[in-house]
Amino acid sequence: MTEPDVRKGMPPVKLSRQEFESRYKSRFVDPIFASLKPEIDAIVGAAWDAYSHSRKSPVTQKAGAGFVDPDYDVAVDWLAARAAVLEAQRRHDDANATPRILIVNGSARSEHTCPGEMS
């Protein structure tokens, strides 16, 4: 029997410009956006440029003290999320504070966007 081909990770998925535009513009199907087509097209063009050049984290800063590589450029939104989690952990660990439970919901679904569904 031959060894199975074990795959690790996910293959990169690069959308074509046509597919990218179709998905991006799907958020603007409400007729109210019809008069804004030139502006939306400009935004889609800028978004495509960012996507096609893999600029996932265009706003960064040095990681700083406490990181293995303090000179690494880290996304500022990631650092803000990390700071919020650390603050929540600090509050959780405070023996004098009211007990708390931290729940992290990574789903975009809610009872407001998916009727009958609670995340």
C-alpha positions as CSV (number, residue, x, y, z in Angstrom):
1,M,0.0,0.0,0.0
2,T,1.4,3.4,-0.9
3,E,1.7,6.2,1.6
4,P,-1.2,8.8,1.4
5,D,-0.3,12.3,0.2
6,V,-0.6,14.3,3.4
7,R,-1.5,17.9,2.7
8,K,-0.8,20.6,5.3
9,G,-2.3,24.1,5.2
10,M,-4.5,25.5,2.5
11,P,-3.5,26.2,-1.1
12,P,-3.4,29.9,-2.0
13,V,-6.6,31.0,-3.6
14,K,-6.2,34.0,-5.9
15,L,-9.4,35.4,-7.4
16,S,-9.5,36.7,-10.9
17,R,-10.2,40.4,-11.2
18,Q,-13.7,39.5,-12.6
19,E,-14.5,37.2,-9.7
20,F,-13.1,39.8,-7.2
21,E,-15.2,42.6,-8.7
22,S,-18.3,40.4,-8.7
23,R,-17.9,39.5,-5.0
24,Y,-17.0,43.1,-4.0
25,K,-19.8,44.7,-5.9
26,S,-22.4,42.2,-4.6
27,R,-22.5,44.4,-1.5
28,F,-23.9,47.3,-3.5
29,V,-26.9,45.7,-5.2
30,D,-29.4,48.0,-3.5
31,P,-30.7,50.5,-6.2
32,I,-29.7,53.4,-3.9
33,F,-26.1,52.8,-5.0
34,A,-26.9,53.1,-8.8
35,S,-26.0,56.9,-8.8
36,L,-22.7,56.1,-7.1
37,K,-21.4,53.7,-9.8
38,P,-18.4,55.8,-10.7
39,E,-17.4,56.1,-7.1
40,I,-17.9,52.4,-6.4
41,D,-15.9,51.5,-9.5
42,A,-13.0,53.7,-8.2
43,I,-13.2,52.0,-4.8
44,V,-13.3,48.5,-6.4
45,G,-10.3,49.5,-8.4
46,A,-8.4,50.5,-5.3
47,A,-9.5,47.4,-3.5
48,W,-8.3,45.2,-6.4
49,D,-4.9,47.0,-6.3
50,A,-4.6,46.2,-2.6
51,Y,-5.8,42.6,-3.1
52,S,-3.7,41.9,-6.2
53,H,-0.5,43.2,-4.4
54,S,-1.3,41.3,-1.2
55,R,-1.5,44.4,1.0
56,K,-3.5,42.7,3.8
57,S,-1.9,44.9,6.5
58,P,-1.0,48.3,5.0
59,V,-0.8,50.0,8.3
60,T,2.0,48.6,10.5
61,Q,4.4,49.4,13.2
62,K,7.3,47.7,14.8
63,A,6.3,44.9,17.2
64,G,8.4,46.3,20.0
65,A,9.5,44.9,23.3
66,G,8.0,41.6,24.4
67,F,8.1,40.0,20.9
68,V,10.7,37.6,19.6
69,D,11.5,40.0,16.7
70,P,10.8,43.5,18.0
71,D,11.7,45.0,14.6
72,Y,8.9,43.0,12.8
73,D,6.3,45.1,11.1
74,V,3.0,44.1,12.7
75,A,-0.5,45.2,11.6
76,V,-1.8,47.9,14.0
77,D,-5.3,46.4,14.1
78,W,-3.7,43.1,15.2
79,L,-1.8,44.9,18.0
80,A,-5.1,46.6,19.1
81,A,-6.9,43.3,19.2
82,R,-4.1,41.7,21.1
83,A,-4.1,44.6,23.6
84,A,-7.9,44.2,24.1
85,V,-7.5,40.5,24.7
86,L,-4.7,41.1,27.2
87,E,-6.8,43.7,29.0
88,A,-9.7,41.3,29.2
89,Q,-7.3,38.7,30.6
90,R,-6.1,41.2,33.2
91,R,-9.6,41.9,34.3
92,H,-10.5,38.2,34.3
93,D,-7.5,37.5,36.6
94,D,-8.2,40.3,39.0
95,A,-9.3,38.5,42.2
96,N,-11.0,41.7,43.5
97,A,-13.1,42.3,40.4
98,T,-16.6,40.9,39.6
99,P,-16.1,37.5,37.9
100,R,-16.3,37.7,34.1
101,I,-16.4,35.3,31.3
102,L,-14.7,36.1,27.9
103,I,-16.5,34.8,24.9
104,V,-15.0,35.2,21.5
105,N,-17.4,34.8,18.6
106,G,-15.5,34.7,15.3
107,S,-18.7,34.3,13.2
108,A,-20.1,37.0,11.0
109,R,-23.5,35.5,11.5
110,S,-26.0,36.9,13.9
111,E,-29.7,36.9,14.5
112,H,-29.8,40.2,12.6
113,T,-28.1,38.8,9.4
114,C,-29.3,35.2,9.5
115,P,-32.9,35.1,10.8
116,G,-33.5,32.2,13.1
117,E,-29.8,31.7,13.8
118,M,-28.0,32.6,17.0
119,S,-24.2,32.6,16.7
